[in-house]
């Protein structure tokens, strides 16, 4: 599944204004920065971010009829504007002066959905380039309504991207999506690393590291563990998504001067 980039960027770079808990005039705001291209963004010191724009573009699809109702409910976002949305049964629902989070609740409850989980990616270890609030909604008669929503094929996820400065404020209107993969929502929003050549693979074997030692299903935060082992970044080979590091054991018998690692994201298909 995928979403066109324009739709995603309209959320991940949506102007969320200024807020009381906001130092954006000094530090800048996400909505004023260029949208990333692709799933990964590599920093000058060799750290790899998983971009929210890329995650949604490449691994999710919009639930079109719900998104249309959310757009109608929001309108232009101006205070006092008369807005409403119409459910498939033809009933019109007033949404005047509902805020960006309230329109999500109003639309989903009008459709007979129940919210079973809500969280902010800020509350967990991730490699994301920006945070977002996410909500899991299930039809009220879903088989998973009182059970494990992770496996619910009828789940709809609402994404509210953080586009301001301080994480306590500055969120977008919701994007209604379904994710690829085995679970309703990706469990591990982290980047994994693997040996990109035979010399690096041999280096890992000498250290008794499994080949997947620095991947998401092996460790809670693979990038942190990875950089503990190879702290000295040399260069990024963007054309083949490979990072090159100085070998901490360089100079010892049989040790190469540099180590090469590819990076990846596992949606758990």
C-alpha positions as CSV (number, residue, x, y, z in Angstrom):
1,X,0.0,0.0,0.0
2,X,1.0,3.6,-0.4
3,X,-0.2,7.2,-0.2
4,X,0.7,9.9,-2.6
5,X,3.4,12.2,-1.2
6,X,1.3,15.4,-1.6
7,X,-1.4,14.0,0.8
8,X,1.2,12.9,3.4
9,X,3.1,16.2,3.3
10,X,-0.1,18.2,3.7
11,X,-0.2,16.5,7.2
12,X,3.5,16.2,8.1
13,X,4.1,19.8,7.2
14,X,0.7,21.3,8.1
15,X,0.9,24.7,9.6
16,X,-0.2,24.1,13.2
17,X,0.3,27.8,14.2
18,X,1.8,29.0,17.5
19,X,1.0,27.8,20.9
20,X,1.5,28.7,24.6
21,X,4.0,25.8,25.1
22,X,6.0,26.7,22.0
23,X,9.6,28.0,21.6
24,X,9.4,27.8,17.8
25,X,10.2,31.5,17.3
26,X,13.7,30.6,18.6
27,X,14.2,27.0,17.6
28,X,12.0,26.9,14.5
29,X,9.0,24.7,13.7
30,X,8.7,21.5,11.7
31,X,6.1,22.9,9.3
32,X,8.7,25.5,8.2
33,X,11.3,22.9,7.3
34,X,11.4,21.0,3.9
35,X,9.7,17.7,3.8
36,X,12.1,14.8,3.6
37,X,12.4,12.6,0.5
38,X,12.3,8.9,1.1
39,X,12.0,6.6,4.1
40,X,15.3,7.5,5.6
41,X,17.2,10.7,6.5
42,X,20.9,10.4,7.5
43,X,22.5,13.0,9.7
44,X,26.1,14.4,9.3
45,X,27.2,12.2,12.2
46,X,25.8,9.0,10.7
47,X,22.6,8.6,12.6
48,X,19.6,7.4,10.6
49,X,16.1,8.7,11.1
50,X,12.9,7.0,9.9
51,X,10.9,9.7,8.3
52,X,7.2,9.9,9.2
53,X,6.6,11.3,5.6
54,X,8.3,8.2,4.2
55,X,6.6,5.8,6.6
56,X,3.1,6.9,5.6
57,X,3.9,7.3,1.9
58,X,5.4,3.8,1.6
59,X,3.7,1.7,4.2
60,X,0.1,3.0,4.7
61,X,-3.0,3.8,2.7
62,X,-5.6,6.4,3.3
63,X,-9.1,5.3,4.3
64,X,-10.7,7.6,1.7
65,X,-14.3,8.0,2.8
66,X,-13.2,8.7,6.4
67,X,-10.6,11.2,5.3
68,X,-13.1,13.1,3.3
69,X,-15.4,13.5,6.4
70,X,-12.4,14.7,8.4
71,X,-11.6,17.3,5.8
72,X,-15.3,18.5,5.8
73,X,-15.3,18.6,9.6
74,X,-12.2,20.8,9.7
75,X,-13.0,23.1,6.8
76,X,-10.4,25.8,6.8
77,X,-9.8,25.6,10.5
78,X,-10.9,29.2,11.2
79,X,-12.7,29.8,14.5
80,X,-16.4,30.4,14.0
81,X,-16.6,28.7,10.6
82,X,-19.7,26.6,10.1
83,X,-18.5,23.0,9.3
84,X,-20.2,19.6,9.2
85,X,-19.7,16.2,7.8
86,X,-22.1,13.6,6.4
87,X,-21.9,9.9,7.3
88,X,-22.7,7.2,4.7
89,X,-26.3,6.9,6.0
90,X,-26.9,10.5,4.9
91,X,-27.0,12.1,8.3
92,X,-25.3,15.5,8.6
93,X,-23.2,16.2,11.8
94,X,-22.3,19.6,13.0
95,X,-18.5,20.1,13.6
96,X,-18.4,23.9,14.1
97,X,-15.4,24.9,16.3
98,X,-14.2,21.4,17.0
99,X,-10.4,21.4,17.4
100,X,-8.0,19.1,15.4
101,X,-8.3,16.2,17.9
102,X,-12.0,16.6,18.5
103,X,-12.9,16.2,14.8
104,X,-11.3,12.7,14.9
105,X,-13.4,11.7,17.8
106,X,-16.6,13.1,16.3
107,X,-16.2,11.5,12.9
108,X,-15.1,8.0,14.2
109,X,-17.9,7.9,16.9
110,X,-20.5,8.9,14.3
111,X,-19.3,6.0,12.2
112,X,-19.8,3.6,15.1
113,X,-16.1,3.1,15.9
114,X,-14.6,2.9,19.4
115,X,-11.1,4.1,20.4
116,X,-9.2,1.3,22.0
117,X,-5.7,2.8,22.2
118,X,-4.1,6.3,22.1
119,X,-0.5,7.3,22.5
120,X,2.3,9.6,21.4
121,X,5.4,8.3,19.8
122,X,7.3,10.6,22.1
123,X,6.6,8.1,24.9
124,X,8.6,5.3,23.3
125,X,12.0,4.7,21.8
126,X,11.9,5.4,18.1
127,X,14.1,6.7,15.3
128,X,11.4,8.9,13.8
129,X,12.3,12.3,12.5
130,X,9.2,13.8,14.1
131,X,6.6,12.7,16.6
132,X,2.9,12.0,16.2
133,X,-0.1,11.1,18.2
134,X,-1.8,7.9,17.1
135,X,-5.2,6.4,17.8
136,X,-6.5,2.9,17.1
137,X,-10.2,2.8,16.3
138,X,-12.3,-0.4,15.8
139,X,-15.9,-0.9,14.7
140,X,-17.9,-1.3,17.9
141,X,-18.8,-4.9,16.9
142,X,-15.3,-5.9,16.0
143,X,-14.1,-9.3,17.2
144,X,-11.1,-7.5,18.7
145,X,-13.0,-4.8,20.6
146,X,-12.3,-6.4,24.0
147,X,-9.1,-8.3,23.0
148,X,-5.8,-7.7,21.3
149,X,-6.3,-4.9,18.8
150,X,-2.8,-5.6,17.3
151,X,-4.2,-8.2,15.1
152,X,-7.4,-6.4,14.1
153,X,-7.7,-6.3,10.3
154,X,-10.6,-3.8,10.6
155,X,-8.6,-1.2,12.6
156,X,-8.4,2.4,11.4
157,X,-5.5,4.4,12.7
158,X,-5.7,8.2,13.1
159,X,-2.3,10.0,12.8
160,X,-1.9,13.5,14.2
161,X,1.6,14.7,13.1
162,X,3.6,17.0,15.4
163,X,4.5,19.9,13.1
164,X,5.3,22.6,15.7
165,X,8.3,23.0,18.0
166,X,7.6,21.8,21.6
167,X,6.0,18.4,21.6
168,X,3.3,19.5,24.0
169,X,1.6,21.4,21.3
170,X,1.4,21.9,17.5
171,X,-0.3,18.9,16.0
172,X,-1.9,18.4,12.6
173,X,-5.5,17.4,11.8
174,X,-5.9,13.6,11.6
175,X,-5.0,11.4,8.7
176,X,-7.0,8.1,8.6
177,X,-4.9,5.2,7.5
178,X,-4.4,1.5,7.5
179,X,-0.8,0.1,7.7
180,X,0.9,-2.6,5.9
181,X,2.3,-5.6,7.8
182,X,1.2,-8.1,10.3
183,X,-0.1,-5.7,12.9
184,X,-2.6,-2.9,12.9
185,X,0.1,-0.4,14.0
186,X,3.9,-0.9,13.5
187,X,5.4,-2.2,16.7
188,X,9.0,-1.1,16.2
189,X,9.5,2.3,14.7
190,X,13.3,1.9,14.6
191,X,16.0,1.5,12.0
192,X,17.9,-1.8,11.7
193,X,21.5,-2.3,10.6
194,X,23.1,-5.3,8.8
195,X,26.7,-6.0,7.5
196,X,27.0,-4.8,3.9
197,X,30.1,-6.7,2.9
198,X,31.9,-9.9,3.7
199,X,34.6,-8.2,5.8
200,X,32.0,-6.6,8.1
201,X,30.1,-9.9,8.4
202,X,33.3,-11.6,9.4
203,X,34.0,-8.8,12.0
204,X,30.6,-9.5,13.5
205,X,31.3,-13.2,13.6
206,X,34.6,-12.6,15.4
207,X,32.7,-10.7,18.1
208,X,30.0,-13.4,18.4
209,X,27.3,-11.1,17.1
210,X,24.4,-12.7,15.3
211,X,23.9,-11.2,11.8
212,X,20.6,-9.6,12.9
213,X,22.1,-8.3,16.2
214,X,21.3,-4.7,15.3
215,X,17.8,-5.2,13.9
216,X,14.5,-4.3,15.5
217,X,13.3,-7.8,16.4
218,X,16.5,-8.5,18.3
219,X,16.9,-5.4,20.5
220,X,14.7,-2.7,21.8
221,X,16.6,0.2,20.2
222,X,19.1,-1.2,17.7
223,X,20.7,2.1,16.7
224,X,21.8,2.9,20.2
225,X,23.4,-0.5,20.6
226,X,24.9,-0.3,17.1
227,X,26.6,3.1,17.7
228,X,28.0,1.8,21.0
229,X,30.0,-0.7,18.9
230,X,30.9,1.6,16.0
231,X,31.0,5.2,17.2
232,X,33.3,6.7,14.6
233,X,31.3,7.6,11.4
234,X,33.3,8.0,8.2
235,X,30.9,8.5,5.3
236,X,27.4,7.8,3.9
237,X,27.1,6.0,0.5
238,X,23.6,7.3,-0.3
239,X,23.3,5.5,-3.6
240,X,23.2,2.1,-2.0
241,X,22.1,3.1,1.5
242,X,25.4,2.1,3.2
243,X,27.1,3.7,6.2
244,X,30.9,3.3,6.6
245,X,32.5,3.5,10.1
246,X,36.1,3.2,11.4
247,X,36.7,-0.3,12.7
248,X,37.4,0.0,16.5
249,X,39.7,-2.9,16.2
250,X,41.6,-1.5,13.2
251,X,45.4,-2.3,13.4
252,X,44.8,-5.8,14.9
253,X,45.7,-8.8,12.9
254,X,43.2,-9.5,10.1
255,X,41.0,-6.4,10.9
256,X,39.9,-4.1,8.1
257,X,40.3,-0.4,8.5
258,X,36.6,0.3,7.9
259,X,33.2,-1.4,8.4
260,X,30.2,-1.1,6.1
261,X,26.6,-1.5,7.2
262,X,23.3,-1.2,5.4
263,X,20.2,0.2,7.1
264,X,16.6,-1.0,6.9
265,X,13.1,-0.8,8.3
266,X,11.0,-3.9,9.0
267,X,7.3,-3.3,8.9
268,X,6.8,-7.0,9.8
269,X,4.9,-8.2,6.8
